[in-house]
Amino acid sequence: NVGPAQPSGLLMDGAQRVVFIGAAGEMCRLAIERFAVADGEWELALYDIRPELLDALVGKLPAGRATAARLDLYDVEALRAAVGGAALVVLGAGPYNRTAEPVMEACLEAGVSYLDFDDDIESTLHAVSLHDRARSAGVPMY
């Protein structure tokens, strides 16, 4: 946990955009289902390398709550576009020792809060090394 939450990611209708990367994975699916019914106005942007795997999930969620699209998180420009303007990015794509760094960097650049389910030592150590930078930028990283 680094710094206070920032009020970024507000949309015109008051909804907050939450980006899920690796959304077809089981851990992300559970988080998506919880966000979909949580208090508040959430726009859920679901990204996966195989977005067709998200069709059934999007169909189960409240109408208009979620969109699904393809994202290659190693495509820096596409990643920046996906992350930009979000209130929160949730990374569920593994292995985290390969996926966490580019997403954390994109979140820091965009000033967007970051959350993952990381259990890899290398990427956890990298996240710890970003502590001072994230705190200075006011970007919470969980």
DSSP file (Angstrom, degrees, kcal/mol; ACC not computed):
  #  RESIDUE AA STRUCTURE BP1 BP2  ACC     N-H-->O    O-->H-N    N-H-->O    O-->H-N    TCO  KAPPA ALPHA  PHI   PSI    X-CA   Y-CA   Z-CA
    1    1 A N              0   0    0      0, 0.0     2,-0.5     0, 0.0   141,-0.1   0.000 360.0 360.0 360.0 120.6    0.0    0.0    0.0
    2    2 A V        -     0   0    0      1,-0.2   139,-0.1   132,-0.1   140,-0.0  -0.967 360.0 -34.8-126.6 114.9    1.6    3.2   -1.2
    3    3 A G  S    S-     0   0    0     -2,-0.5    -1,-0.2   137,-0.1     2,-0.1   0.195  85.4 -47.4  71.9 172.7    0.0    6.6   -0.6
    4    4 A P        -     0   0    0      0, 0.0     2,-0.1     0, 0.0    -2,-0.0  -0.412  64.3 -94.4 -79.0 155.4   -3.6    7.8   -0.4
    5    5 A A        -     0   0    0     -2,-0.1   134,-0.1   134,-0.1    -2,-0.0  -0.442  39.7-139.3 -66.7 142.1   -6.2    7.0   -3.0
    6    6 A Q        -     0   0    0     81,-0.2     2,-1.4    -2,-0.1   107,-0.2  -0.825  13.8-123.7-105.2 144.8   -6.5    9.6   -5.7
    7    7 A P        +     0   0    0      0, 0.0     3,-0.4     0, 0.0     2,-0.1  -0.226  66.0 131.2 -83.0  49.1   -9.9   10.7   -7.2
    8    8 A S        +     0   0    0     -2,-1.4   103,-0.0    79,-0.2    78,-0.0  -0.467  43.8  49.0 -91.7 169.8   -8.9    9.8  -10.8
    9    9 A G        +     0   0    0      1,-0.3     8,-1.7    -2,-0.1    78,-0.4   0.602  66.3 152.3  82.0  12.0  -10.9    7.8  -13.3
   10   10 A L  B     -A   16   0A   0     -3,-0.4    -1,-0.3     6,-0.2     6,-0.2  -0.617  31.3-150.2 -76.8 132.6  -14.2    9.6  -12.9
   11   11 A L    >   -     0   0    0      4,-3.1     3,-2.2    -2,-0.3    -1,-0.0  -0.535  30.2 -99.7 -95.5 167.5  -16.4    9.5  -16.0
   12   12 A M  T 3  S+     0   0    0      1,-0.3    -1,-0.1    -2,-0.2    -2,-0.0   0.842 123.5  51.8 -57.4 -35.9  -18.9   12.1  -17.0
   13   13 A D  T 3  S-     0   0    0      2,-0.1    -1,-0.3     1,-0.1     3,-0.1   0.363 123.7-102.9 -84.9   8.7  -21.8   10.1  -15.6
   14   14 A G  S <  S+     0   0    0     -3,-2.2    27,-0.3     1,-0.3    -2,-0.1   0.290  79.6 134.0  91.5 -10.6  -20.1    9.7  -12.3
   15   15 A A        -     0   0    0     -5,-0.1    -4,-3.1    25,-0.1     2,-0.5  -0.381  51.4-133.8 -71.4 151.1  -19.0    6.1  -12.9
   16   16 A Q  E     -Ab  10  42A   0     25,-2.9    27,-2.9    -6,-0.2     2,-0.5  -0.915  16.3-130.7-106.0 134.1  -15.4    5.1  -12.2
   17   17 A R  E     - b   0  43A   0     -8,-1.7    70,-3.2    -2,-0.5    71,-1.1  -0.730  21.7-170.8 -88.6 123.5  -13.6    3.0  -14.8
   18   18 A V  E     -cb  88  44A   0     25,-2.8    27,-2.8    -2,-0.5     2,-0.5  -0.972   9.5-152.2-115.9 124.2  -11.9   -0.1  -13.4
   19   19 A V  E     -cb  89  45A   0     69,-2.7    71,-3.3    -2,-0.5     2,-0.5  -0.824   6.5-165.3-100.3 129.2   -9.6   -1.9  -15.8
   20   20 A F  E     -cb  90  46A   0     25,-2.8    27,-3.1    -2,-0.5     3,-0.5  -0.971   3.5-164.8-114.1 121.2   -9.0   -5.7  -15.5
   21   21 A I  E    S+cb  91  47A   0     69,-2.7    71,-3.5    -2,-0.5    72,-0.7  -0.923  81.5  21.4-108.6 127.2   -6.0   -7.1  -17.4
   22   22 A G  S >  S+     0   0    0     25,-1.8     3,-1.9    -2,-0.5     6,-0.3   0.802  80.8 165.1  82.7  34.7   -6.0  -10.9  -17.7
   23   23 A A  T 3   +     0   0    0     24,-2.7    25,-0.2    -3,-0.5     9,-0.1   0.664  61.2  65.2 -64.9 -19.9   -9.8  -10.7  -17.1
   24   24 A A  T 3  S+     0   0    0     23,-0.2    -1,-0.3     4,-0.1    24,-0.1   0.629  81.1 101.7 -79.7 -11.5  -10.5  -14.3  -18.3
   25   25 A G  S <> S-     0   0    0     -3,-1.9     4,-2.6     1,-0.1     5,-0.2  -0.356  84.1-115.9 -71.9 155.1   -8.4  -15.7  -15.4
   26   26 A E  H  > S+     0   0    0      1,-0.2     4,-1.9     2,-0.2     5,-0.2   0.872 112.1  51.4 -62.0 -41.8  -10.2  -17.2  -12.4
   27   27 A M  H  > S+     0   0    0      1,-0.2     4,-1.8     2,-0.2    -1,-0.2   0.922 113.5  45.3 -63.2 -43.2   -8.9  -14.7   -9.9
   28   28 A C  H  > S+     0   0    0     -6,-0.3     4,-3.1     1,-0.2     5,-0.2   0.905 107.7  58.2 -67.0 -40.6   -9.9  -11.7  -12.0
   29   29 A R  H  X S+     0   0    0     -4,-2.6     4,-2.5     1,-0.2    -1,-0.2   0.910 106.7  48.3 -56.0 -43.2  -13.3  -13.2  -12.8
   30   30 A L  H  X S+     0   0    0     -4,-1.9     4,-1.9     2,-0.2    -1,-0.2   0.928 112.8  47.4 -63.8 -45.3  -14.1  -13.3   -9.1
   31   31 A A  H  X S+     0   0    0     -4,-1.8     4,-2.6     2,-0.2    -2,-0.2   0.901 111.7  51.5 -63.0 -40.6  -13.0   -9.7   -8.6
   32   32 A I  H  X S+     0   0    0     -4,-3.1     4,-2.4     1,-0.2    -2,-0.2   0.930 108.7  50.2 -61.7 -46.8  -15.0   -8.6  -11.6
   33   33 A E  H  X S+     0   0    0     -4,-2.5     4,-0.8    -5,-0.2    -1,-0.2   0.875 112.2  48.3 -60.7 -37.5  -18.2  -10.4  -10.3
   34   34 A R  H >X S+     0   0    0     -4,-1.9     4,-0.7     1,-0.2     3,-0.7   0.917 111.7  48.2 -70.2 -43.6  -17.7   -8.6   -6.9
   35   35 A F  H >< S+     0   0    0     -4,-2.6     3,-0.8     1,-0.2    -2,-0.2   0.875 103.8  62.7 -62.6 -36.9  -17.2   -5.2   -8.5
   36   36 A A  H 3< S+     0   0    0     -4,-2.4    -1,-0.2     1,-0.3    -2,-0.2   0.782 114.5  31.7 -62.1 -27.3  -20.2   -5.6  -10.7
   37   37 A V  H << S+     0   0    0     -4,-0.8    -1,-0.3    -3,-0.7    -2,-0.2   0.393  95.5 113.0-111.1   1.5  -22.5   -5.8   -7.6
   38   38 A A  S << S-     0   0    0     -3,-0.8     4,-0.1    -4,-0.7    -3,-0.0  -0.356  79.3 -92.0 -72.9 153.4  -20.6   -3.5   -5.3
   39   39 A D  S    S+     0   0    0      2,-0.1     2,-0.1    -2,-0.1    -1,-0.1  -0.339  90.5  51.6 -58.9 145.9  -22.0   -0.2   -4.2
   40   40 A G  S    S-     0   0    0     -3,-0.1     2,-0.7     2,-0.0   -25,-0.1  -0.367  95.1 -71.8 111.1 168.1  -20.9    2.6   -6.5
   41   41 A E        +     0   0    0    -27,-0.3   -25,-2.9    -2,-0.1     2,-0.4  -0.895  55.1 178.0-102.8 113.0  -21.0    3.3  -10.2
   42   42 A W  E     -b   16   0A   0     -2,-0.7     2,-0.6   -27,-0.2   -25,-0.2  -0.952  24.2-161.6-120.6 132.9  -18.4    1.1  -11.9
   43   43 A E  E     -b   17   0A   0    -27,-2.9   -25,-2.8    -2,-0.4     2,-0.7  -0.971  22.3-152.6-105.0 116.4  -17.5    0.9  -15.6
   44   44 A L  E     -bd  18  66A   0     21,-2.9    23,-2.3    -2,-0.6     2,-0.7  -0.819   9.3-166.3 -98.3 116.4  -15.6   -2.4  -15.9
   45   45 A A  E     -bd  19  67A   0    -27,-2.8   -25,-2.8    -2,-0.7     2,-0.6  -0.893  11.3-162.2-102.7 108.1  -13.2   -2.6  -18.8
   46   46 A L  E     -bd  20  68A   0     21,-3.2    23,-2.2    -2,-0.7     2,-0.4  -0.815   9.7-177.6-100.1 122.4  -12.2   -6.2  -19.2
   47   47 A Y  E     +bd  21  69A   0    -27,-3.1   -24,-2.7    -2,-0.6   -25,-1.8  -0.943  10.6 153.4-121.9 140.3   -9.0   -7.0  -21.2
   48   48 A D  E     - d   0  70A   0     21,-1.7    23,-1.4    -2,-0.4     6,-0.1  -0.977  52.6-117.8-155.8 157.0   -7.5  -10.3  -22.1
   49   49 A I  S    S+     0   0    0     -2,-0.3    21,-0.1     1,-0.3    23,-0.1   0.763 120.2  38.0 -66.6 -24.3   -5.3  -11.7  -24.9
   50   50 A R  S >  S+     0   0    0      1,-0.1     3,-1.9    19,-0.1    -1,-0.3  -0.713  71.8 173.7-125.7  78.8   -8.3  -13.9  -25.7
   51   51 A P  G >   +     0   0    0      0, 0.0     3,-2.1     0, 0.0     4,-0.3   0.708  69.9  75.3 -64.5 -20.0  -11.4  -11.7  -25.2
   52   52 A E  G >  S+     0   0    0      1,-0.3     3,-1.0     2,-0.2     4,-0.3   0.771  85.5  66.2 -62.4 -22.6  -13.8  -14.3  -26.6
   53   53 A L  G <  S+     0   0    0     -3,-1.9     4,-0.3     1,-0.2    -1,-0.3   0.604  95.9  57.9 -71.2 -10.4  -13.3  -16.1  -23.2
   54   54 A L  G <> S+     0   0    0     -3,-2.1     4,-2.8    -4,-0.2     5,-0.3   0.532  76.9  93.6 -96.0  -8.5  -15.1  -13.1  -21.6
   55   55 A D  H <> S+     0   0    0     -3,-1.0     4,-2.0    -4,-0.3    -1,-0.1   0.900  87.4  45.5 -55.0 -47.9  -18.3  -13.4  -23.5
   56   56 A A  H  > S+     0   0    0     -4,-0.3     4,-1.0     2,-0.2    -1,-0.2   0.902 113.9  49.9 -64.7 -40.8  -20.2  -15.5  -21.0
   57   57 A L  H >> S+     0   0    0     -4,-0.3     4,-1.0     1,-0.2     3,-0.9   0.940 110.0  49.0 -63.6 -48.1  -19.0  -13.4  -18.1
   58   58 A V  H >< S+     0   0    0     -4,-2.8     3,-0.6     1,-0.3    -1,-0.2   0.879 108.4  56.0 -59.5 -37.5  -20.0  -10.1  -19.7
   59   59 A G  H 3< S+     0   0    0     -4,-2.0    -1,-0.3    -5,-0.3    -2,-0.2   0.763 105.9  51.2 -65.6 -25.8  -23.4  -11.7  -20.4
   60   60 A K  H << S+     0   0    0     -4,-1.0    -1,-0.2    -3,-0.9    -2,-0.2   0.676  96.3  85.6 -83.8 -19.3  -23.9  -12.5  -16.7
   61   61 A L  S << S-     0   0    0     -4,-1.0     3,-0.1    -3,-0.6     5,-0.1  -0.387  98.6 -76.8 -83.3 159.8  -23.1   -9.0  -15.5
   62   62 A P    >   -     0   0    0      0, 0.0     3,-2.2     0, 0.0     4,-0.4  -0.269  67.3 -86.5 -53.3 139.0  -25.7   -6.1  -15.2
   63   63 A A  T 3  S+     0   0    0      1,-0.3    -4,-0.1     2,-0.1    -5,-0.0  -0.182 111.2   8.0 -53.3 132.7  -26.4   -4.7  -18.7
   64   64 A G  T 3  S+     0   0    0      2,-0.2    -1,-0.3    -3,-0.1     3,-0.1   0.430  98.0 108.6  78.7  -0.6  -23.9   -2.0  -19.8
   65   65 A R  S <  S+     0   0    0     -3,-2.2   -21,-2.9    -7,-0.2     2,-0.3   0.819  77.6  31.6 -78.5 -30.9  -21.7   -2.6  -16.8
   66   66 A A  E     -d   44   0A   0     -4,-0.4     2,-0.3    -8,-0.2    -2,-0.2  -0.946  54.3-167.0-135.3 149.1  -18.7   -4.2  -18.6
   67   67 A T  E     -d   45   0A   0    -23,-2.3   -21,-3.2    -2,-0.3     2,-0.4  -0.939  14.6-149.5-125.0 153.3  -17.0   -4.2  -22.0
   68   68 A A  E     +d   46   0A   0     -2,-0.3     2,-0.3   -23,-0.2   -21,-0.2  -0.967  21.8 160.4-125.8 141.9  -14.4   -6.7  -23.2
   69   69 A A  E     -d   47   0A   0    -23,-2.2   -21,-1.7    -2,-0.4     2,-0.3  -0.975  40.3 -96.7-152.7 162.6  -11.5   -6.2  -25.6
   70   70 A R  E     +d   48   0A   0     -2,-0.3     2,-0.3   -23,-0.2   -21,-0.2  -0.641  39.5 178.2 -83.0 139.3   -8.3   -7.7  -26.6
   71   71 A L        -     0   0    0    -23,-1.4     2,-0.8    -2,-0.3   -49,-0.1  -0.963  23.9-161.4-144.4 127.8   -5.1   -6.4  -25.1
   72   72 A D    >   -     0   0    0     -2,-0.3     3,-2.5     1,-0.1     7,-0.2  -0.929  16.3-156.8 -98.3 106.0   -1.5   -7.5  -25.5
   73   73 A L  T 3  S+     0   0    0     -2,-0.8    -1,-0.1     1,-0.3     6,-0.1   0.597  89.0  64.0 -67.6  -8.2    0.0   -6.0  -22.4
   74   74 A Y  T 3  S+     0   0    0      1,-0.1     2,-1.0     5,-0.0    -1,-0.3   0.499  78.5  91.6 -89.6  -4.5    3.5   -6.0  -24.1
   75   75 A D    <>  -     0   0    0     -3,-2.5     4,-2.7     1,-0.2     5,-0.2  -0.805  68.9-161.1 -86.7 100.5    2.2   -3.5  -26.7
   76   76 A V  H  > S+     0   0    0     -2,-1.0     4,-2.5     1,-0.2    -1,-0.2   0.868  84.5  46.9 -58.0 -44.1    3.2   -0.3  -24.8
   77   77 A E  H  > S+     0   0    0      2,-0.2     4,-2.2     1,-0.2    -1,-0.2   0.909 113.7  47.6 -67.5 -41.2    0.9    2.0  -26.7
   78   78 A A  H  > S+     0   0    0      2,-0.2     4,-2.2     1,-0.2    -2,-0.2   0.894 112.5  50.5 -65.1 -39.3   -2.2   -0.3  -26.3
   79   79 A L  H  X S+     0   0    0     -4,-2.7     4,-2.4    -7,-0.2     5,-0.2   0.926 109.8  49.7 -64.3 -45.2   -1.4   -0.7  -22.6
   80   80 A R  H  X S+     0   0    0     -4,-2.5     4,-2.5    -5,-0.2    -2,-0.2   0.909 111.2  49.9 -59.4 -42.2   -1.2    3.0  -22.1
   81   81 A A  H  < S+     0   0    0     -4,-2.2    -1,-0.2     1,-0.2    -2,-0.2   0.891 112.1  47.6 -64.5 -39.6   -4.5    3.5  -23.9
   82   82 A A  H  < S+     0   0    0     -4,-2.2    -2,-0.2     1,-0.2    -1,-0.2   0.890 118.0  40.4 -68.1 -39.9   -6.2    0.8  -21.8
   83   83 A V  H >< S+     0   0    0     -4,-2.4     3,-2.1    -5,-0.1    -2,-0.2   0.831  89.2 107.1 -79.5 -35.3   -4.8    2.2  -18.5
   84   84 A G  T 3< S+     0   0    0     -4,-2.5     3,-0.1     1,-0.3    27,-0.1  -0.162  89.2   7.7 -54.2 131.7   -5.3    5.9  -19.2
   85   85 A G  T 3  S+     0   0    0     25,-0.3   -68,-0.3     1,-0.3    -1,-0.3   0.444  94.1 135.9  80.3   0.6   -8.1    7.6  -17.3
   86   86 A A    <   -     0   0    0     -3,-2.1    -1,-0.3     1,-0.1   -68,-0.2  -0.413  52.6-146.9 -77.9 156.6   -8.9    4.6  -15.1
   87   87 A A  S    S+     0   0    0    -70,-3.2    26,-0.8   -78,-0.4     2,-0.3   0.741  85.6   4.8 -85.4 -29.7   -9.5    4.8  -11.4
   88   88 A L  E     -ce  18 113A   0    -71,-1.1   -69,-2.7    24,-0.1     2,-0.5  -0.985  59.8-152.1-156.5 141.2   -7.9    1.4  -10.8
   89   89 A V  E     -ce  19 114A   0     24,-2.1    26,-2.2    -2,-0.3     2,-0.5  -0.985  11.4-163.6-116.4 129.0   -6.1   -1.3  -12.7
   90   90 A V  E     -ce  20 115A   0    -71,-3.3   -69,-2.7    -2,-0.5     2,-0.6  -0.960   7.6-154.3-112.4 118.9   -6.3   -4.8  -11.5
   91   91 A L  E     +ce  21 116A   0     24,-2.9    26,-0.9    -2,-0.5   -69,-0.2  -0.839  30.1 154.3 -97.2 120.7   -3.7   -7.2  -13.0
   92   92 A G        +     0   0    0    -71,-3.5     2,-0.4    -2,-0.6   -70,-0.2   0.335  41.2 107.2-120.5   1.3   -4.7  -10.8  -13.1
   93   93 A A        -     0   0    0    -72,-0.7     6,-0.1     6,-0.1   -71,-0.1  -0.693  61.7-119.3 -86.6 130.2   -2.5  -11.9  -16.0
   94   94 A G  S    S+     0   0    0     -2,-0.4     2,-0.1     1,-0.1    -2,-0.1  -0.622  80.7  59.5-116.3 178.8    0.5  -14.0  -15.1
   95   95 A P    >>  -     0   0    0      0, 0.0     3,-2.4     0, 0.0     4,-1.8   0.466  62.1-159.9 -72.9 137.3    3.2  -15.0  -14.8
   96   96 A Y  H 3> S+     0   0    0      1,-0.3     4,-2.0     2,-0.2     5,-0.5   0.755  85.2  70.0 -61.3 -27.0    3.7  -11.9  -12.7
   97   97 A N  H 34 S+     0   0    0      1,-0.2    -1,-0.3     2,-0.2    -3,-0.1   0.657 115.3  28.3 -66.9 -11.1    7.4  -12.0  -13.0
   98   98 A R  H <4 S+     0   0    0     -3,-2.4    -2,-0.2     3,-0.0    -1,-0.2   0.646 128.3  39.1-112.7 -28.5    6.8  -11.1  -16.7
   99   99 A T  H  X S+     0   0    0     -4,-1.8     4,-1.2    -6,-0.1    -3,-0.2   0.760  99.9  66.7 -99.6 -26.6    3.5   -9.2  -16.6
  100  100 A A  H  X S+     0   0    0     -4,-2.0     4,-3.1    -5,-0.2     5,-0.3   0.915  93.3  58.2 -67.2 -44.0    3.7   -7.0  -13.5
  101  101 A E  H  > S+     0   0    0     -5,-0.5     4,-2.5     1,-0.2     5,-0.2   0.923 107.0  44.4 -57.7 -51.2    6.5   -4.6  -14.5
  102  102 A P  H  > S+     0   0    0      0, 0.0     4,-2.0     0, 0.0    -1,-0.2   0.882 117.3  46.4 -63.8 -33.6    5.0   -3.2  -17.7
  103  103 A V  H  X S+     0   0    0     -4,-1.2     4,-2.3     2,-0.2    -2,-0.2   0.915 112.0  49.6 -74.5 -41.7    1.6   -2.7  -16.1
  104  104 A M  H  X S+     0   0    0     -4,-3.1     4,-2.5     1,-0.2    -1,-0.2   0.918 111.8  50.0 -59.8 -42.8    3.0   -1.1  -12.9
  105  105 A E  H  X S+     0   0    0     -4,-2.5     4,-2.5    -5,-0.3    -2,-0.2   0.912 110.1  49.7 -62.9 -42.8    5.1    1.2  -15.1
  106  106 A A  H  X S+     0   0    0     -4,-2.0     4,-2.0    -5,-0.2    -1,-0.2   0.895 111.5  49.4 -63.5 -39.4    2.0    2.2  -17.2
  107  107 A C  H  X>S+     0   0    0     -4,-2.3     5,-2.4     2,-0.2     4,-1.3   0.912 110.8  49.3 -66.3 -42.5    0.0    2.9  -14.0
  108  108 A L  H  <5S+     0   0    0     -4,-2.5     3,-0.4     1,-0.2    -2,-0.2   0.927 111.6  49.3 -62.2 -44.4    2.8    5.0  -12.6
  109  109 A E  H  <5S+     0   0    0     -4,-2.5    -1,-0.2     1,-0.2    -2,-0.2   0.888 118.0  40.0 -59.6 -40.1    3.0    7.0  -15.9
  110  110 A A  H  <5S-     0   0    0     -4,-2.0   -25,-0.3    -5,-0.2    -1,-0.2   0.547 108.0-121.4 -89.8  -8.3   -0.8    7.5  -15.9
  111  111 A G  T  <5 +     0   0    0     -4,-1.3     2,-0.4    -3,-0.4    -3,-0.2   0.870  61.5 148.3  69.9  37.1   -1.2    8.2  -12.2
  112  112 A V      < -     0   0    0     -5,-2.4    -1,-0.2    -6,-0.1   -24,-0.1  -0.881  51.9-110.7-111.8 134.6   -3.6    5.2  -11.8
  113  113 A S  E     -e   88   0A   0    -26,-0.8   -24,-2.1    -2,-0.4     2,-0.4  -0.264  35.8-150.9 -59.7 147.8   -4.0    3.0   -8.7
  114  114 A Y  E     +ef  89 141A   0     26,-2.4    28,-3.2   -26,-0.2     2,-0.3  -0.966  19.0 174.4-131.3 139.4   -2.7   -0.6   -9.2
  115  115 A L  E     +e   90   0A   0    -26,-2.2   -24,-2.9    -2,-0.4     2,-0.3  -0.996   7.3 167.4-140.8 137.6   -3.7   -3.9   -7.6
  116  116 A D  E     -e   91   0A   0     -2,-0.3   -24,-0.1   -26,-0.2    -2,-0.0  -0.910  40.6-129.1-141.1 176.3   -2.5   -7.4   -8.4
  117  117 A F        +     0   0    0    -26,-0.9   -21,-0.1    -2,-0.3   -25,-0.1  -0.149  48.8 170.1-112.6  33.8   -2.7  -10.9   -7.0
  118  118 A D        +     0   0    0      1,-0.1    -2,-0.1   -27,-0.1   -24,-0.0  -0.136  23.0 164.1 -59.1 135.6    1.1  -11.4   -7.3
  119  119 A D        +     0   0    0      0, 0.0     2,-0.5     0, 0.0    -1,-0.1   0.145  44.9 107.3-133.1  16.2    2.8  -14.4   -5.7
  120  120 A D     >  -     0   0    0      1,-0.1     4,-1.8     2,-0.0     5,-0.2  -0.840  61.6-145.5 -99.2 132.7    6.1  -14.2   -7.6
  121  121 A I  H  > S+     0   0    0     -2,-0.5     4,-2.6     1,-0.2     5,-0.2   0.893  95.0  54.8 -63.5 -42.1    9.1  -13.1   -5.6
  122  122 A E  H  > S+     0   0    0      1,-0.2     4,-1.9     2,-0.2    -1,-0.2   0.928 112.5  40.9 -61.7 -46.7   10.9  -11.3   -8.4
  123  123 A S  H  > S+     0   0    0      2,-0.2     4,-2.3     1,-0.2    -1,-0.2   0.824 113.1  54.9 -73.6 -29.7    7.9   -9.1   -9.3
  124  124 A T  H  X S+     0   0    0     -4,-1.8     4,-2.3     2,-0.2    -2,-0.2   0.921 108.7  48.4 -66.2 -43.0    7.1   -8.5   -5.6
  125  125 A L  H  X S+     0   0    0     -4,-2.6     4,-1.9     2,-0.2    -2,-0.2   0.886 110.5  51.7 -63.7 -37.9   10.7   -7.2   -5.1
  126  126 A H  H  X S+     0   0    0     -4,-1.9     4,-0.9    -5,-0.2    -2,-0.2   0.927 108.6  51.0 -63.1 -43.6   10.3   -5.0   -8.1
  127  127 A A  H >< S+     0   0    0     -4,-2.3     3,-0.9     1,-0.2     4,-0.2   0.911 109.0  51.0 -60.0 -42.6    7.1   -3.6   -6.7
  128  128 A V  H >< S+     0   0    0     -4,-2.3     3,-1.6     1,-0.3     4,-0.3   0.877 104.6  57.8 -62.4 -37.1    8.8   -2.8   -3.4
  129  129 A S  H 3< S+     0   0    0     -4,-1.9     4,-0.3     1,-0.3    -1,-0.3   0.712 102.7  55.4 -66.6 -18.9   11.6   -1.1   -5.3
  130  130 A L  T <X S+     0   0    0     -3,-0.9     4,-3.0    -4,-0.9     5,-0.3   0.438  77.8 103.6 -89.8  -0.6    9.0    1.3   -6.8
  131  131 A H  H <> S+     0   0    0     -3,-1.6     4,-2.7     1,-0.2     5,-0.2   0.899  81.5  42.4 -51.3 -53.8    7.7    2.3   -3.4
  132  132 A D  H  > S+     0   0    0     -4,-0.3     4,-2.5    -3,-0.2    -1,-0.2   0.903 116.1  48.9 -64.5 -41.3    9.3    5.8   -3.2
  133  133 A R  H  > S+     0   0    0     -4,-0.3     4,-1.9     2,-0.2    -1,-0.2   0.922 113.4  46.9 -63.8 -44.3    8.5    6.6   -6.8
  134  134 A A  H  X>S+     0   0    0     -4,-3.0     5,-2.6     2,-0.2     4,-0.8   0.915 112.6  49.4 -64.9 -43.3    4.9    5.6   -6.3
  135  135 A R  H ><5S+     0   0    0     -4,-2.7     3,-0.9    -5,-0.3    -2,-0.2   0.930 110.6  50.0 -61.9 -45.8    4.5    7.5   -3.1
  136  136 A S  H 3<5S+     0   0    0     -4,-2.5    -1,-0.2     1,-0.3    -2,-0.2   0.858 113.5  46.7 -60.7 -35.5    6.0   10.6   -4.7
  137  137 A A  H 3<5S-     0   0    0     -4,-1.9    -1,-0.3    -5,-0.2    -2,-0.2   0.570 110.8-123.5 -82.7  -9.7    3.6   10.3   -7.6
  138  138 A G  T <<5 +     0   0    0     -3,-0.9    -3,-0.2    -4,-0.8    -2,-0.1   0.815  62.5 144.3  70.5  30.0    0.6    9.7   -5.2
  139  139 A V      < -     0   0    0     -5,-2.6    -1,-0.2    -6,-0.2     2,-0.2  -0.896  44.9-140.8-107.5 110.0   -0.1    6.4   -6.9
  140  140 A P        -     0   0    0      0, 0.0   -26,-2.4     0, 0.0     2,-0.4  -0.489  18.9-170.6 -66.9 134.2   -1.4    3.6   -4.6
  141  141 A M  B      f  114   0A   0     -2,-0.2   -26,-0.2   -28,-0.2   -28,-0.1  -0.976 360.0 360.0-131.4 118.6    0.1    0.2   -5.5
  142  142 A Y              0   0    0    -28,-3.2   -27,-0.2    -2,-0.4   -26,-0.1   0.355 360.0 360.0-116.6 360.0   -1.3   -2.9   -3.8
